[in-house]
């Protein structure tokens, strides 16, 4: 597990977490969805949308998994800006 420093008064020096929406082409089955246990999913039209809170390392890990599985990435959006 990755660790990071915490400054006095609770200010975090580590990578900031944010909520991300990740859109993948097609409907993913339960086997492929199990590769993303930390993310919620829903089907929107012909696509599967994953959402969840990720730090930078976690986001890169999810993107690497999408690539490794040969999935077609359509969109990555940081929510709440």
Secondary structure, DSSP 4 states (H G I P E B T S, - for coil): -----B-GGG-B-SPPPEEEEEEEES---HHHHGGGTTSEEEEETTEEEEEEEE-HHHHHHHHHHHHHTT--EEEEEE---
